[in-house]
């Protein structure tokens, strides 16, 4: 798939595909996990790089010791507290990170965005080749099951996995859950706009699933959610059924880049004397469309404009020349607010910002001397003993990183790393040829070491902690979304109209 003639990526259409009827819910029985069905072939047959295997074995105490040794201003007690504290709401997330450098050569890992209910299991070679279920079972045993056990006054009922894309991983979680709990699990499509959904929430906010055999509605006590596209328009922010993660986390920053930026700012202020910070490119929030060009100009005509509520690479616009800005301004917009972020490019064409200008480190040059932009996805989860890494993978851009951008190459081809694209019918497809595995062949191409992985882990945990605390602030005394406070923090009428009561 190629970019449009205006230099914009073809997947950035703000109008979603037409509503589609989801398949009927089906039951996944214990003993049905099939690794071929839940891992990419290249991941299934890959050997995890020793560096990743060692990183996974470190544990939070050793990670904190190493991090503080390299960051002498970081208070060790604070680092330990952050890593070992179990968040109340946001227990499974993934951060998209860029390894960057400054003009003075200082390397950093910066957070681009944080995703609740992220993908990654199908792309990660198993830490233990003997464990058929890999990270699927680790997540269920160490995070989902303790979360379910901790919830009080759960309704009687079964278990379910809700999904709107990525059935490969969603079904993998369902099969792992069936084995861990030794009971059948409902695998439930939860499509936006489905005219006859196989799920519903009753008046008590209890999830019910239509039985695949009897057609009767069955209550659900706990559900793992892989619903990522505007989940707030069909799932309440908080529910009696234990939803892992609750949609409250999406609104608080897990699928809301505007709220995430504010959450990061609040936590950074709290940690200002502790030697810790969430490192992000300069971000301007609450920007109306009419104001976008002013902020792009302030950043030197080079910036990233984001629809705050999209994900999977949708609604992200890289602006490096007037034609790309003009193309963005002509597009229809679903929402009323945007964020403008400093663009990380190459030495000659990164955004001008209040902090240091940042440049992509990129991949190790290939035999033709080409360097590609690559991000890093760090997936982590939390249980009673705190956070732990679950999966890691990387993605590279389509075209190599040039020293000077020409007028013909779309900047998204050079900078866009997300693998998810929509086809001509509005269905999701994945460009797996740009996936970089953490195996013995691919990992070395990233030029990363153990200390980079540790910093990526710390940054991911900090970002999740910030969003979890924002979720706590947005919950009222009745354990519901505080709409008045949310409206004051995110004054976007189009978004507010979508949020299910």
C-alpha positions in Angstrom: 0.0 0.0 0.0 1.4 3.4 -1.0 0.9 6.8 0.5 -1.4 9.4 -1.1 -0.2 11.9 -3.6 -0.2 14.6 -0.9 2.4 12.7 1.1 -0.1 11.4 3.7 -0.4 7.7 4.7 -3.5 6.0 3.2 -4.6 4.6 6.5 -5.2 8.0 8.1 -8.9 8.4 7.0 -10.7 9.9 10.1 -14.0 8.2 8.9 -14.2 4.6 10.2 -15.2 1.7 8.0 -18.9 0.9 7.8 -20.3 -1.1 10.7 -19.9 -4.9 10.3 -21.7 -7.7 11.9 -19.3 -9.6 14.1 -19.2 -13.4 14.2 -21.2 -15.1 16.9 -19.4 -15.8 20.2 -17.8 -19.2 20.5 -16.6 -21.2 23.4 -12.9 -22.1 23.8 -12.4 -25.2 25.9 -9.5 -26.2 28.1 -6.8 -28.1 26.3 -7.4 -26.3 23.0 -4.3 -24.0 22.8 -2.5 -24.4 19.5 0.7 -22.5 19.3 0.5 -22.4 15.5 -2.7 -20.5 15.7 -1.4 -17.9 18.2 2.1 -17.0 17.1 3.5 -15.7 13.8 5.4 -18.5 12.1 8.6 -16.4 12.2 8.2 -15.9 16.0 7.2 -19.5 16.6 10.3 -20.8 14.9 12.7 -18.2 16.4 15.1 -18.5 19.3 14.9 -15.6 21.7 18.1 -13.5 21.8 20.2 -14.2 24.9 20.0 -10.5 25.8 16.2 -10.6 26.0 16.3 -13.9 28.0 18.7 -12.3 30.5 16.6 -9.1 30.8 13.4 -11.2 31.5 15.3 -13.0 34.3 16.6 -9.9 36.2 13.7 -9.0 38.4 12.8 -5.6 39.7 15.4 -5.4 42.4 18.3 -5.9 40.0 16.8 -3.7 37.4 16.5 -0.9 40.0 20.1 -1.4 41.1 21.4 -1.2 37.5 19.2 1.8 36.6 20.3 3.8 39.6 23.9 3.0 39.0 23.6 4.5 35.5 21.3 7.4 36.8 22.9 8.6 40.0 20.2 11.2 40.6 17.5 8.6 40.7 16.4 7.7 44.3 16.5 3.9 44.6 13.7 3.7 47.1 11.4 5.5 44.6 12.4 3.3 41.7 11.7 0.2 43.8 8.4 1.6 44.9 7.3 2.4 41.3 8.3 -1.1 40.1 6.8 -3.1 42.9 3.5 -1.3 43.4 0.6 -2.9 41.7 -1.6 -0.3 40.0 -5.3 -0.3 40.8 -6.7 0.0 37.3 -4.1 -0.2 34.6 -2.5 -3.6 34.9 -1.6 -4.5 31.3 -0.1 -2.0 28.9 2.5 -1.4 26.2 4.5 1.7 25.4 5.8 2.6 21.9 9.2 4.0 22.4 11.9 5.6 20.2 15.6 5.3 20.9 17.0 8.7 20.2 20.0 10.9 20.6 20.6 14.7 21.1 22.9 17.1 19.3 25.5 16.4 22.0 25.2 12.6 21.6 23.2 11.8 24.7 21.1 8.7 24.1 17.6 8.5 25.5 14.5 6.3 25.3 11.4 8.5 24.8 7.7 7.5 25.1 5.6 8.1 22.0 2.4 6.7 23.3 1.0 4.1 25.7 -1.6 1.5 24.8 -4.0 -0.3 27.1 -4.6 -3.9 26.0 -1.6 -3.9 23.6 -0.6 -6.5 21.0 2.7 -8.3 21.1 2.4 -11.9 22.2 2.2 -13.3 18.7 5.5 -11.5 17.8 7.6 -12.6 20.8 9.7 -15.7 20.7 9.0 -17.8 23.8 11.3 -17.3 26.8 11.1 -20.9 27.6 10.8 -23.2 24.6 9.2 -25.9 26.7 6.2 -23.5 27.6 3.9 -23.8 24.6 1.7 -20.9 25.7 4.5 -18.4 26.3 3.5 -15.0 27.4 -0.2 -15.7 27.1 -0.2 -17.9 30.1 2.3 -15.7 32.0 -0.1 -12.7 31.7 -3.2 -14.8 32.7 -1.5 -16.4 35.7 0.5 -13.5 37.1 -1.8 -10.6 36.3 -5.4 -11.4 35.1 -6.0 -14.2 37.7 -4.8 -12.1 40.7 -6.8 -9.1 39.5 -10.0 -11.3 39.3 -9.3 -12.7 42.8 -8.9 -9.3 44.3 -12.2 -7.9 43.0 -15.0 -8.0 45.6 -18.7 -8.6 44.9 -18.2 -10.1 41.5 -21.3 -11.3 39.8 -21.7 -15.1 39.4 -20.9 -16.2 35.9 -18.3 -17.3 33.4 -15.2 -15.9 31.8 -14.8 -14.2 28.4 -12.4 -12.5 26.0 -13.8 -9.5 24.1 -12.0 -8.4 20.9 -12.5 -6.1 17.9 -9.3 -7.0 16.0 -6.2 -9.3 16.4 -8.2 -12.5 16.8 -4.9 -14.4 16.8 -3.9 -13.0 20.2 -7.4 -12.7 21.6 -8.1 -16.4 21.0 -4.7 -17.2 22.5 -5.6 -15.5 25.7 -9.0 -17.3 25.7 -7.3 -20.7 25.3 -4.7 -19.9 28.1 -7.5 -18.7 30.4 -9.4 -21.9 29.8 -6.4 -23.9 30.9 -5.5 -21.8 33.9 -9.1 -21.7 35.3 -10.0 -25.1 33.9 -13.3 -23.9 32.5 -14.7 -22.9 29.1 -14.1 -19.3 28.0 -16.3 -17.2 25.7 -14.5 -15.6 22.8 -16.7 -12.7 21.8 -16.4 -10.3 18.8 -17.1 -6.8 20.0 -17.3 -4.8 16.8 -18.1 -1.1 16.6 -21.6 -0.6 15.2 -22.5 -4.3 15.1 -26.3 -4.4 14.6 -26.8 -7.7 16.4 -24.0 -8.0 19.0 -23.5 -11.2 21.0 -22.8 -9.3 24.1 -24.5 -6.6 26.3 -24.3 -4.9 29.6 -27.4 -5.1 31.8 -28.8 -2.4 34.1 -26.3 -3.4 36.8 -23.4 -3.0 34.4 -22.8 -6.8 34.3 -21.5 -8.2 31.0 -23.7 -10.8 29.5 -22.8 -13.0 26.5 -25.2 -14.9 24.2 -24.6 -18.6 24.4 -23.2 -20.1 21.2 -25.4 -23.2 21.8 -28.6 -22.2 23.6 -28.8 -18.5 22.5 -29.5 -17.5 26.1 -27.8 -14.6 27.8 -25.1 -15.7 30.3 -23.5 -13.4 32.9 -19.8 -13.0 33.0 -17.7 -12.4 36.2 -14.5 -11.6 34.5 -13.3 -10.6 30.9 -10.0 -9.9 29.3 -10.6 -7.0 26.9 -8.9 -6.6 23.5 -11.3 -4.0 22.3 -9.1 -1.1 21.1 -11.1 1.0 18.6 -13.1 3.6 20.6 -14.1 1.1 23.3 -15.8 3.8 25.3 -18.7 3.9 22.8 -19.9 0.4 23.7 -18.3 -0.6 27.1 -19.0 1.4 30.2 -16.0 3.1 31.9 -16.5 1.0 35.0 -18.5 -2.3 35.4 -19.5 -4.8 38.0 -17.9 -7.5 35.8 -14.1 -7.4 36.2 -12.9 -6.0 32.9 -9.2 -6.3 32.4 -8.3 -3.4 31.6 -11.4 -1.3 32.4 -12.3 1.3 29.7 -11.6 3.9 32.4 -7.9 3.4 31.7 -8.4 4.1 28.0 -10.1 7.4 28.7 -7.4 8.3 31.2 -4.6 7.9 28.7 -4.4 4.3 27.6 -6.3 5.2 24.3 -6.4 8.9 24.8 -3.2 10.7 23.9 -4.4 14.0 25.2 -5.1 12.7 28.7 -1.9 10.7 28.6 0.1 13.9 28.0 -1.6 15.5 31.1 -1.1 12.4 33.2 2.6 12.3 32.3 3.0 16.0 33.2 1.3 15.4 36.6 3.5 12.5 37.5 6.7 14.2 36.3 5.9 17.1 38.6 5.5 14.7 41.5 8.8 13.0 40.7 10.7 16.1 40.0 13.0 15.7 43.1 13.4 11.9 42.7 15.6 11.8 39.6 12.9 10.1 37.5 10.8 11.3 34.6 8.7 10.2 31.7 10.6 11.4 28.7 8.4 12.5 25.8 8.9 14.9 22.9 7.5 18.4 23.5 3.7 18.1 23.4 1.1 20.8 23.0 -2.4 19.6 23.9 -6.0 21.0 23.5 -5.2 22.3 20.1 -8.1 23.2 17.8 -7.7 22.5 14.1 -7.5 26.2 13.3 -4.5 26.5 15.7 -2.5 23.5 14.3 -0.7 25.5 11.7 0.5 28.1 14.3 2.1 25.4 16.5 3.6 23.6 13.5 5.2 27.0 12.5 6.5 27.4 16.1 8.3 24.1 15.8 10.0 25.2 12.6 7.4 23.8 10.1 8.2 20.2 11.2 5.9 18.5 13.6 3.5 15.5 14.3 -0.2 16.2 14.5 -2.3 13.5 16.3 -6.0 12.8 16.6 -5.8 12.0 20.4 -8.2 9.1 20.4 -7.1 6.9 17.5 -4.5 4.1 17.6 -2.8 1.4 15.5 -1.1 4.2 13.5 -4.4 5.9 12.6 -4.9 9.6 13.0 -1.1 10.4 13.1 0.1 13.0 10.6 3.8 13.7 10.1 4.3 17.3 8.8 7.7 18.1 7.2 6.6 20.5 4.4 3.8 22.8 3.5 2.1 20.3 1.2 1.7 17.8 4.1 0.2 20.5 6.4 -2.2 21.6 3.7 -3.3 18.0 3.2 -4.0 17.7 6.9 -6.0 20.9 7.0 -8.2 19.8 4.2 -9.1 16.5 5.8 -12.5 16.1 7.6 -12.1 15.7 11.4 -14.1 13.5 13.7 -13.0 15.3 16.9 -12.5 18.9 17.9 -9.1 18.7 19.6 -5.7 17.6 18.5 -2.2 17.4 20.0 0.9 18.7 18.3 4.2 17.0 19.1 7.8 17.7 18.3 8.8 15.5 15.3 11.8 13.3 15.8 13.7 13.1 12.5 17.3 13.3 11.3 19.9 15.9 12.2 18.8 18.4 9.5 15.0 18.1 9.9 13.8 17.6 13.5 11.4 19.9 15.2 12.6 23.0 17.0 11.4 22.6 20.6 11.9 24.0 24.1 14.2 21.0 25.1 17.0 19.4 23.2 16.3 18.5 19.6 16.0 14.8 19.2 17.1 12.6 16.3 16.4 8.9 15.5 19.2 6.4 16.3 17.5 4.0 13.9 18.7 0.6 12.9 22.3 -0.5 12.3 23.2 0.4 8.7 22.6 -2.4 6.3 25.1 -3.4 3.6 23.9 -0.5 1.4 24.5 1.9 4.3 20.7 2.5 4.9 19.4 3.3 8.3 15.7 2.8 9.1 13.6 4.4 11.8 12.6 1.7 14.3 10.5 1.9 17.4 10.3 -0.5 20.4 7.1 -1.9 21.9 7.6 -2.9 25.5 4.6 -4.8 26.9 4.4 -5.1 30.7 1.8 -6.3 33.2 1.4 -6.1 37.0 0.4 -8.4 39.7 0.6 -8.6 43.5 4.4 -8.3 43.4 4.4 -5.3 41.0 5.3 -5.0 37.4 7.0 -7.5 35.1 7.9 -7.5 31.4 5.8 -9.7 29.1 6.8 -9.2 25.5 9.1 -7.0 23.4 9.2 -6.4 19.6 10.2 -3.6 17.2 8.9 -2.3 13.9 10.8 -0.4 11.2 9.6 2.2 8.7 9.1 1.4 5.0 11.8 3.7 3.6 15.3 4.5 4.9 16.0 7.6 6.9 17.5 10.3 4.6 19.9 13.0 5.6 17.8 15.5 3.6 14.1 15.0 2.9 13.3 15.4 -0.7 10.0 16.8 -2.0 8.8 13.5 -3.4 9.2 11.0 -0.5 6.2 11.0 1.8 7.5 11.6 5.4 5.2 8.9 6.7 7.1 6.3 4.6 10.3 7.4 6.4 8.9 7.8 9.9 5.7 5.6 10.3 6.5 2.3 12.0 3.0 0.9 12.9 2.3 -2.4 11.1 -1.5 -2.1 11.2 -3.2 -0.8 8.0 -6.7 -0.9 6.6 -7.3 -2.5 3.3 -9.7 -1.2 0.6 -12.7 -2.8 2.4 -11.9 -1.2 5.7 -10.6 -4.5 7.3 -7.3 -4.6 9.3 -4.2 -6.0 7.7 -0.6 -6.3 9.1 2.6 -5.6 7.2 4.7 -8.3 9.0 7.6 -7.8 6.6 8.5 -4.7 8.8 8.4 -6.6 12.1 11.7 -6.9 13.9 11.8 -9.9 16.2 13.8 -10.2 19.4 15.6 -13.2 18.1 19.2 -13.9 17.5 19.0 -12.6 13.9 16.9 -9.4 14.1 17.7 -8.0 17.6 21.3 -7.1 16.7 20.0 -4.9 13.9 18.5 -2.5 16.4 21.8 -1.6 18.0 20.3 -1.8 21.5 21.8 -3.3 24.6 20.6 -4.4 28.1 20.7 -0.9 29.5 18.4 0.3 26.7 15.9 -2.5 27.6 16.0 -1.5 31.2 15.4 2.1 30.4 12.5 1.2 28.1 11.0 -0.9 30.9 11.3 1.9 33.4 9.8 4.4 31.0 6.9 2.0 30.3 6.2 1.4 33.9 6.3 5.2 34.7 3.9 5.9 31.8 1.4 3.2 33.0 1.7 4.5 36.6 0.8 8.0 35.4 -2.2 6.8 33.6 -3.3 4.6 36.5 -3.2 7.6 38.8 -5.2 9.7 36.4 -7.8 6.9 36.3 -8.0 7.1 40.1 -8.6 10.8 39.9 -11.4 10.4 37.3 -13.4 8.0 39.5 -16.1 9.4 41.7 -17.2 8.1 45.1 -19.7 5.8 43.4 -16.9 4.2 41.4 -18.1 5.7 38.2 -16.5 8.1 35.7 -16.5 11.7 37.1 -17.8 13.3 33.9 -17.5 16.8 35.2 -13.8 16.5 35.9 -13.2 14.6 32.7 -15.0 17.3 30.7 -12.8 20.0 32.3 -9.6 18.0 31.5 -10.7 16.9 28.0 -13.2 19.5 26.6 -14.0 17.8 23.4 -17.8 17.6 22.8 -17.4 15.0 20.0 -15.6 12.6 22.4 -17.9 13.3 25.3 -20.9 12.4 23.1 -19.4 8.9 22.4 -18.8 7.9 26.0 -21.3 5.3 27.1 -23.0 6.0 30.4 
